Amino acid sequence: MKPLQLSTAQVTAEVQRTTEFLRHGLAEGRHAVLGLSGGIDSDVTARLLVRAVGVDRVRFFTVVQADMEDRHLQNARNLAHDLGVALIELPLAGWAWGLIDALAAADPAEGFTTDAFLDIGRAKNSLRSVIYCIYHDRGYVTVGTSNRTETECGFFVRFGDGQWHLGPIAHLYKTQVFQLAEALGSRQEVIRQPASAGYWQGQSDLEDLAYWLVHGAPIGAQRSFDEDEIALAASIHAELSFERLDLALGCIAAGLNQASEIAGISGLPGVIVSRLQRLVAAAACIKGFPVAQKLDYPMPEPT
């Protein structure tokens, strides 16, 4: 398999290629809207976007929510300042709780709850979708920040951060996104911070992924983990890094199926590789379900 780490020349070429992708997608003077989270993915995407079309055809917004990491809001502000683009700050603290409370009251059988992170996190994620929809009908093109690591693990919200018109980094693994960040001049505090959606204090993507690996699939409804599972998640988290994770994902994508072989390449223990294989397969089934399916037209003639 090809190495995931890009050479200096490849990084330069990838910056050019993704920039041209955005420039082509935003041809004929189209305008773009991008939500800034304060994380590395939106930072890289924003820098590529401004490089592609300049500052006059982009809108940056961020959703200010309760319990969010303070550094994420500051990162978003710093990024907008660095690029010379106004940042639209939307104070929506409490909206996610209100939405889940309303769902819990209207559909009690489904068990929606504000007592745990999962439903609230998804509601926070999906608030951006509402904003994108409003801008879309004003003619804006939505630019997404998904990367390949998230996609292959199913670590996204299908109708939240999983939908966009243009996804300039969706083909790149997280470690490759970090390489582009260095080349594009992202601030070191953004590059060095633990990867996180920033939805609540102390949230970590790798810790969350450890629980998904324990579960064996993307977690749907909120569930409890017993003491043994919590201990297992902690032991998995201790072994995870994006370098190891991406190497293992690259092996799986290349068609390697022996856990021991993937373990030897990635550095992840074989038992974790086996769990990752199950997670990737489940994610493809659950979150790879095609959207916007429809019947053909015209209807067949009656027999």
N, C-alpha and C positions, 0 to 999 in steps of 0.2 A: 504494500500500500504506500501511497505518497505520504511524506511527512506533513503533519499539520502545521508545524512551525514554518512561517513564510520567511524567505530570504529578504534582504533589504530591497533587492530589485523587485521581488514579487509584491512587497508591501507598496512600493511606489506605483507599480502597475495596477494594483487593486484599488488604490485611492483614485487613480485616473479612471478606472473602469466603473467604479461605483458613482463617481461624479458624472460621467457621461450618461450613465443609466438614469440618474435623476434629471439631468439636463434634457434628455430625450423625452422622459415621461412628463416633463413640465414645459414642453414646447408650446409655441404659439401664445406665449405670455401667461400661461396658467400660473395660478398662485397655489402655495402649499401651506398646510397647517400641521404643526407638530407639537405634541405634548411633551414637556420636559419633566422628567422625574427626578433629576439630580444624580442619576446613575450613569455608568459608562456607556451604555447602549444609546441612550438619547443624546449624550454628549457627542459621541462620534457621528451619529446621524445628523445632528444639527450642524456640525462643522462641515460635513459633506454637502449638506443642503445649501448652505450659504456659499460654499465654494462653487456649487453648480449654477445657482441663479442669482446670487447676490442677496442683499438685505431687503430690498423693496417688495419682493414677491413672496415673503414668508411671514407667517404668524406663529409666534411661540406662546404657549400658555402653560400654566401649571395649576394644579388643583391643590389648594391648601386645605388639609384635612386634619381632623383631630388625631392625636397620638403619632403623627408622622415624625420621622427623624428630622431634627432641625437642620442638620447638615445637608439634607437633600434639597430643602428650600433654598438654602444659601448657595449650594452648587448651581441650581437652576438660575438664580439671579446672577451669579458670577459668569456663567456661560453666556447668558443673554448680553451682559455688559461687554464681555470679551468680543462678541461677534457684532456688537452694535445694533442689536435688534431689541425692540421693546418687549418686555415680558408681561403678558396678561395674567394676573394672579386672581384666581377665582376662589373666594373664601367659602368653601362648602363643608366646613366642619359640622359633623352631625348628620349630614345627608345620608351617609351609608347606613347609619343606625336606624334612621327613620324608614328607609327603604326596607331593610330586613325586618323591622318590627311590623311594617304593613304587610309584608309577605307572610310572616308568622301568623298574623291575625287572620288573613284571608285564606291561607292554605295550611291549617294546623297539622294536617296529616303528613306534610313533607318534612316537618321538624326544623324549619329555619330557626336560627338562634343568633342573638347578639352576644351570647355568653362565651363565645370562642372566636378564634381569629378567622376561620375559613370563610364563612359567609360574608363577614364584614370586609375581608380582603378582596373578595371578588366584587363586592358592591363598589368598593373604592376604585378598583381597576375599571369597572364598567362605567363609572361616571364620566370618564374620558370619552367613551363611545357616544354618549349623549351630545357632548360638545362637538365631536367630529361630525356627527349627523347634522347639526345645525350649520356648521361651516360648509359641509358638503353641498347643501342645498343653496348656498350662496356662490357655488362654483369652485370651492377649494378642493384640492387634491390632498388626501390624507397620506402622510408619510409615516410608516411604521418603524418600530425599533426592535422587532423580534430578531433573535439570532438562532443559529442552527442548533446549538446546545439545548436551548429551551424547547424548540420545536420537536426534536427527536425524543426528549424526555416527557413531552406533553405538559411542560411547565409553563402554561400560559392559559389565558381565559379566551375561549374560542370566539365569543362575540364581544370581547374586550380588547386586549392588546393583540389578539390573534387575527384581527381584520384591518386591512389597510389597502390603499391603491398601490403604493410603491414601497417595497421593502429592501432598501439598499444594503442591509447587512444580514438579511435572512439566510444567506448561503454561507455565512462565516460562523465558525465555532467561536466560543467566548474568548479563548486564548488568542485567536486571530483578531478579534475586535480590540483586544488590549494592544496588539501590535499596531493597528491603525491609529489608536488613540495616541500613542507615542509619536507617530509620524505627523499627526494632525495638530499636535500641540495642546492636547488636553491637559488640564491642570493635574499636578501630581497627586493632590488630595483626592481627586476623583478616581484616578487610576489605582491608588493604593487602598482605597476604602473597601471593606468587605462588600461583595455584591449583594444587593438588597433592593427590594421594591420600595423600602422606606415607609411602609404603611403603618408600622408600629415600632416602638423603641426596641432595638436589639434584634430585629428580624434579620435573618441570614438566608440567602438562597441555598447555600450548600447544606445548612442544617435542615431546611425544609425538604430538600431533595433526599436527605437521609431518611426522613419519615416516609417519603413516597417509596423508597427502596424497601423499607420494612413492610409497607402496605402491599407492594408488588404491582402497583398500578397508580395512575393519577387518582388522588383522593377526591371522591365526589362529595357525598354528604359528610358533615362533621362526624368524626368518630373518636372514641377514646383509645388510648394506648395504655396497656398495663405496664407494670414496673419492668418486666423482662424486655418488652418492646422498646421502652424508653432507653434502657441500657444498651440494647442492640443499636438503636438509632445513634446514640452517642458514640459507640465504637465505630460505626460506619462513617459518621461525620469526621472522626479523627483521621480517617484514611483518605477522605475526599479532598481533592484540589481540582481546579479547572483543567490543569495540565493533564492529570491522570484521567479525569472524566472524559475530556475531549479525545484523548488517545483511544480510550476504550470505545467511545461512540464512533470514532473513525474506523476502527476495526470492524465493528458491527455493520456499519454502512458499507464497508468494502466486502462484506460477505463472509468474514471469518466467524465461525460458530463454536469453536472450541474455547471454553472459558479459560482453560489453562494457558492456551496460546495468547489470548487477549490479555490475560493477567501478566504474562511475561513481557509484553510490549508496553502496557500501560502502567504497570507498577501497582495496580489495584489487586487486592487479594481475590483469588478465584471465586470465593463465595459471594463477594460483592459484585463481581462481574456477572455471575449467574443471575443475581437479583436485577442488575442493570439490563440484561437481555430481556428478562420478563417485563420490566418497566417499559422498555422501548416497544416491545410487541404490543403491550396493552395500550400504550399511548397512541400507536398507529391505528388501533382498532377503535378506541374511544374518541380521540380528538381528530382522527383523520377522516371521519365520516364526511363525505362530500356535501358542500352547501349549495343552495340554489338549484336543486334538481327540479326538473319539470318534464311534463309530457311533450312529445313532439306535436307540431301543428302542420297541417290540418289534422283533424280527427280522422281515423280510418272510416271508410264507407261501411255502413251496416251490411251485414251478410244476410 
